[in-house]
Amino acid sequence: MRYSGLGWLECPRCGRAHEADQVIGVCSCGSPLLARYELDEVRAGLSKGEVAGRAPDLWRYHELLPVRDVANVVSLGEGMTPLVGLPRYGRELGVDRLLMKDEGLIPTGTFKARGAAVGVSRAREVGVQKIAMPTNGNAGSAWATYAARAGMEALIAMPIAAPEICRREVSVVGAELHLIDGLIGDAGAFVREQLATRGGYQDVSTLKEPYRIEGKKTMGLEIAEQLGWKLPDVILYPTGGGVGIIGIWKALNELAELVWVDGPLPRLVAVQSTGCAPIVKAWEKGAPESEPWPDAQTVAFGITVPKALGDFLVLQAIAETGGCAVAVDDADILAAQRRCAELEGAFICPEGAANFAAIAQLREFGWIKQSDQVVALNTGTGLKYPETVPL
């Protein structure tokens, strides 16, 4: 069995196949590309038991990741974050089997480290030496950190309103940081302007390279393994660019094709803020993609994405799993953040707290049942957002 079962890249919009071993961004039709694997080979050469005996990091699933040679792996020990039971908060919300996948314990303090680890590793493998990206904060600090680990240069642009700790993280690892007066779209425009006159950089913006999603999908692989290769009823994910929820959906489908799990896939829930809810609006209208959200703003800064490149994939993931999209108020997000800390001792990020506000709403509507096994993704530590908690 090869280290990686990577086969090719596929466009989910037009179906075109692309050679994987090249520096590549999006398809010629403008769609993100998805990595596809020789799953028959993986099924024949790997067992769940073999995976169980490996080191507790995301590289335990290396056959389902795109890095072909272990020598190219760039790692800080990321992955295998705990799946924590929340019995007290669950009782308050009316959900008997409430679990939290806590990404706050991963390097750089957020789930973004997963995408950065795999994305930087694969970029280095195909010869990239410089990366550039716009970010709401956490992705930029993660990619800058892993670029430093790999000996690569990084150009990062983020809104000036991004969390201060993210700016400092980018600075301390020696990346080139630009603060932009605007939103992530404005930061993206700045990066495009810079790359038009600079050579040698790969644009690793959200879903503009194929491998960030492969790192994020390991959350889905871990959830399945941590539950004994059984799947929960519901998974909630705070959704901005949507890479995480797309990645989890991709992972679960790959596991089903490997026959490592069976039964229906979990109902996937995309959670947004009422201050920026383009996916929710599109889902409510039955539209195949979203429209740009005007004047986007929310305390959950990481999901302030007015228009996601992969919005059509998020909506497809929701539809194919019988899921939904929910918007919650900032006041409810902050209340859920406080309540999770008070009841369970877990100081979570506002994006993660949005999931618990959504659970309360969906439980009230009867969409989530008391007996459902529900997994909520906390995408980062609350320590990166001290301004959300009054003294």
C-alpha positions in Angstrom: 0.0 0.0 0.0 1.4 3.4 -1.0 1.7 6.1 1.7 -1.1 8.0 -0.1 -3.9 6.6 -2.2 -4.3 10.0 -4.1 -5.5 9.4 -7.6 -6.6 12.6 -9.3 -8.4 15.9 -8.8 -12.0 16.3 -9.9 -14.2 19.3 -10.5 -17.5 18.8 -8.7 -19.2 21.3 -11.0 -18.2 20.2 -14.6 -16.8 16.8 -13.8 -13.4 17.4 -15.4 -10.5 15.4 -14.1 -7.1 17.0 -13.4 -3.6 15.6 -12.9 -2.8 15.9 -9.1 0.9 16.3 -9.2 1.1 19.9 -10.3 0.7 23.3 -8.7 -3.0 24.0 -9.4 -5.8 26.2 -8.1 -9.4 26.0 -9.3 -10.9 24.3 -12.4 -11.0 26.2 -15.6 -14.8 26.6 -15.0 -14.0 28.4 -11.7 -15.0 25.6 -9.3 -12.9 24.3 -6.4 -11.3 21.0 -7.1 -11.7 17.9 -4.9 -9.0 15.2 -4.3 -10.1 11.7 -5.3 -8.5 8.5 -4.0 -8.0 5.0 -5.3 -10.4 3.7 -2.6 -10.4 0.1 -3.9 -6.6 0.0 -3.3 -7.1 1.6 0.2 -9.8 -0.9 1.1 -7.6 -3.8 0.0 -4.5 -2.6 1.8 -5.7 -1.0 5.0 -7.9 -2.0 7.9 -9.5 0.0 10.7 -7.4 -2.1 13.1 -4.2 -0.9 11.5 -5.3 2.7 11.9 -6.1 2.2 15.6 -2.5 1.3 16.3 -1.0 4.4 14.8 0.1 7.7 16.4 -2.8 9.9 17.6 -2.6 12.6 15.0 -4.4 13.3 11.7 -1.6 11.6 9.7 -2.9 8.2 11.0 -5.2 8.5 7.9 -2.3 9.1 5.5 -3.7 6.8 2.8 -6.7 9.1 2.6 -4.6 12.2 2.5 -2.8 13.7 -0.5 0.9 13.8 0.6 2.6 11.0 -1.3 5.9 10.9 0.7 6.1 10.9 4.5 9.3 13.0 4.1 7.1 15.9 2.9 4.8 15.9 6.0 4.9 19.2 7.9 3.5 18.6 11.3 3.1 20.1 14.8 1.2 17.1 16.2 -2.2 18.2 15.0 -5.3 16.1 15.1 -7.2 13.5 17.3 -8.8 16.2 19.4 -11.2 15.0 22.1 -14.8 14.2 21.6 -16.2 15.5 24.9 -19.5 14.6 26.5 -21.5 17.6 27.7 -24.1 16.1 30.1 -25.1 19.2 32.0 -25.4 21.4 29.0 -27.1 18.6 27.2 -29.8 18.3 29.9 -30.4 22.1 29.7 -30.8 22.0 25.9 -32.9 18.8 26.0 -30.3 16.6 24.2 -29.4 13.4 26.1 -26.3 12.6 24.0 -24.6 15.8 23.3 -20.9 15.7 22.3 -18.4 18.4 21.5 -15.4 17.9 19.1 -13.0 20.4 20.7 -10.6 21.9 18.2 -9.4 24.4 20.7 -6.6 22.0 21.8 -5.0 21.8 18.4 -1.8 23.7 17.4 -2.5 27.5 16.9 -5.7 27.0 18.9 -8.2 26.3 16.0 -9.2 23.7 13.5 -7.5 25.8 10.8 -4.2 23.9 11.8 -5.6 20.8 10.1 -6.0 22.5 6.7 -2.7 24.3 7.0 -0.8 21.1 7.9 -2.0 19.2 4.9 -2.1 22.2 2.6 1.4 23.3 3.3 2.7 19.7 3.2 1.3 19.1 -0.2 2.3 22.5 -1.5 5.9 21.8 -0.5 5.7 18.4 -2.2 4.7 19.9 -5.5 7.4 22.6 -5.3 5.7 25.6 -3.9 8.1 27.9 -1.9 5.8 30.9 -1.2 2.1 31.1 -0.2 -0.3 34.0 -0.1 -3.8 34.2 1.3 -6.6 36.5 2.7 -8.0 35.5 6.0 -10.4 36.4 8.8 -7.6 35.6 11.2 -7.2 32.0 12.3 -6.5 30.5 8.9 -3.8 33.1 8.3 -2.1 32.5 11.6 -2.2 28.7 11.0 -0.9 28.8 7.5 1.8 31.3 8.5 2.8 29.0 11.3 3.0 25.9 9.2 4.8 27.8 6.4 7.4 28.8 8.9 7.7 25.1 10.0 8.3 24.2 6.3 10.8 27.0 5.7 8.4 28.7 3.2 7.5 32.4 2.9 4.0 33.6 3.6 2.0 36.7 2.6 -1.1 37.2 4.8 -3.8 39.8 4.5 -6.5 40.1 7.1 -9.2 42.7 8.1 -7.9 45.2 10.6 -10.8 44.1 12.9 -9.5 40.5 13.1 -8.6 39.2 16.5 -5.4 40.7 17.8 -3.9 37.4 18.7 -4.1 36.2 15.1 -2.2 39.3 14.0 0.5 38.6 16.6 0.7 34.9 15.6 1.4 35.9 12.0 3.9 38.4 13.0 5.9 36.3 15.4 6.5 33.5 12.9 8.0 36.0 10.4 5.3 36.1 7.8 4.5 39.3 5.8 1.3 40.7 7.3 -1.0 43.3 5.7 -4.0 44.7 7.6 -6.9 45.7 5.4 -9.7 48.2 6.2 -12.6 46.0 5.2 -13.8 42.4 5.1 -12.2 39.2 3.9 -13.3 40.0 0.3 -11.3 43.2 0.5 -8.3 41.2 1.8 -8.7 38.8 -1.1 -8.7 41.7 -3.6 -5.5 43.0 -2.0 -3.8 39.5 -2.4 -4.8 39.3 -6.0 -3.3 42.7 -6.7 -0.1 41.7 -5.0 0.2 38.4 -6.9 -0.3 40.2 -10.2 3.0 41.9 -9.7 4.9 39.3 -7.6 6.1 36.0 -8.8 6.5 32.6 -7.2 3.5 32.6 -4.8 0.6 30.1 -4.7 -2.7 31.6 -3.8 -4.0 29.3 -1.0 -7.2 31.2 -0.4 -10.2 29.2 0.8 -10.9 26.4 -1.8 -8.6 28.0 -4.3 -6.2 25.1 -3.8 -7.4 21.5 -3.4 -5.8 20.4 -0.2 -7.0 22.5 2.8 -10.2 20.6 2.6 -8.3 17.3 2.9 -6.9 18.4 6.3 -10.3 19.6 7.4 -12.0 16.3 6.5 -10.0 14.5 9.2 -12.5 15.9 11.7 -15.0 13.6 10.1 -12.7 10.7 10.1 -11.9 11.2 13.7 -15.5 11.5 14.8 -16.3 8.2 13.1 -13.3 6.4 14.7 -13.9 7.9 18.2 -17.5 6.6 18.1 -16.3 3.1 17.2 -17.0 3.6 13.5 -20.6 4.4 14.2 -22.1 7.7 13.0 -24.0 10.3 15.1 -27.4 11.5 14.1 -26.5 15.2 13.7 -23.3 17.2 13.2 -23.4 21.0 13.5 -20.7 23.2 12.0 -20.2 27.0 12.1 -20.1 27.9 8.5 -18.2 30.7 6.8 -16.2 29.6 3.8 -17.6 26.1 4.4 -14.4 24.1 4.1 -15.0 22.2 7.3 -18.6 21.0 6.6 -17.7 20.1 3.0 -14.6 18.2 4.3 -16.7 16.3 6.9 -19.2 15.4 4.3 -16.4 14.2 1.9 -14.8 12.1 4.7 -18.0 10.4 5.6 -18.8 9.5 2.0 -15.3 8.1 1.6 -15.7 6.0 4.7 -19.0 4.7 3.4 -17.3 3.7 0.1 -14.6 1.9 2.1 -17.4 0.1 4.0 -15.9 1.3 7.3 -19.3 2.8 8.3 -22.8 1.9 7.3 -26.3 3.4 7.7 -27.4 6.9 6.9 -24.9 9.8 7.1 -25.4 12.3 9.9 -27.7 15.2 9.2 -25.3 18.1 8.6 -26.2 21.6 9.9 -24.6 24.7 8.6 -24.7 27.3 11.4 -24.4 31.0 10.6 -25.0 34.4 12.3 -28.0 36.5 11.5 -25.5 39.2 10.7 -24.0 37.1 7.9 -26.2 34.3 6.7 -25.9 33.8 2.9 -26.0 30.0 3.1 -29.1 30.1 5.3 -30.9 32.4 2.9 -30.0 30.3 -0.1 -31.1 27.1 1.7 -34.4 28.7 2.7 -35.0 29.7 -0.9 -34.0 26.4 -2.3 -31.3 28.1 -4.4 -28.2 26.1 -5.6 -25.8 28.8 -4.5 -25.8 31.9 -2.3 -25.8 35.6 -3.0 -23.4 38.1 -1.4 -24.5 39.2 2.0 -24.6 43.0 2.4 -23.0 44.7 5.4 -21.8 41.4 6.9 -20.9 41.6 10.6 -21.0 39.3 13.6 -19.2 38.7 16.9 -18.3 35.3 15.4 -15.7 36.9 13.2 -14.5 33.6 11.7 -17.8 33.1 9.9 -18.1 36.6 8.5 -17.9 35.4 4.9 -20.4 37.3 2.6 -20.0 34.9 -0.3 -18.2 31.5 -0.2 -16.6 30.0 -3.3 -17.8 26.6 -2.2 -21.3 27.6 -1.2 -22.9 25.2 -3.7 -21.0 22.3 -2.1 -22.2 23.3 1.4 -25.8 23.4 0.1 -25.3 20.0 -1.6 -23.9 18.5 1.6 -26.9 19.8 3.6 -29.4 18.5 1.0 -27.9 15.1 0.5 -27.8 14.3 4.3 -31.2 15.7 5.1 -29.6 18.5 7.1 -30.4 22.2 7.3 -29.0 25.7 7.7 -29.7 27.9 10.7 -28.9 31.5 11.6 -28.6 32.6 15.3 -28.3 36.0 16.9 -25.1 37.4 18.3 -26.7 37.8 21.7 -27.6 34.1 21.7 -24.0 33.2 20.6 -22.5 35.0 23.5 -25.0 33.6 25.9 -24.2 30.1 24.7 -20.5 30.7 25.0 -20.9 31.8 28.7 -23.3 28.9 29.4 -21.0 26.2 28.1 -18.2 27.6 30.3 -20.4 27.8 33.4 -21.9 24.3 33.0 -19.0 22.4 31.5 -15.8 24.4 32.2 -15.2 24.8 28.5 -14.2 28.2 27.2 -15.1 27.9 23.5 -14.9 30.4 20.6 -18.0 32.3 19.5 -18.1 30.3 16.3 -18.4 27.1 18.3 -20.9 28.7 20.6 -23.1 29.4 17.6 -23.7 25.7 17.3 -25.2 25.5 20.8 -27.5 28.4 20.1 -28.6 26.5 17.0 -29.2 23.3 19.0 -31.5 25.2 21.3 -33.4 26.6 18.3 -33.6 23.2 16.5 -34.6 21.4 19.6 -37.5 23.9 20.1 -38.6 23.2 16.6 -38.4 19.5 17.1 -35.9 19.1 14.3 -33.4 17.7 16.9 -34.9 15.0 19.2 -34.0 14.4 22.8 -32.6 11.0 21.9 -30.4 12.1 19.0 -26.7 11.8 19.3 -25.5 15.3 18.4 -21.9 16.4 17.7 -21.2 20.1 17.8 -17.8 21.3 16.5 -16.1 23.8 18.6 -13.7 25.2 16.1 -11.3 27.0 18.4 -10.3 28.1 21.9 -12.1 31.0 23.5 -8.7 32.3 24.7 -8.3 33.8 21.2 -11.4 35.9 21.8 -11.0 37.6 25.2 -13.0 40.6 24.1 -16.2 38.4 23.9 -16.2 37.9 27.7 -16.8 40.8 30.1 -14.7 41.0 33.2 
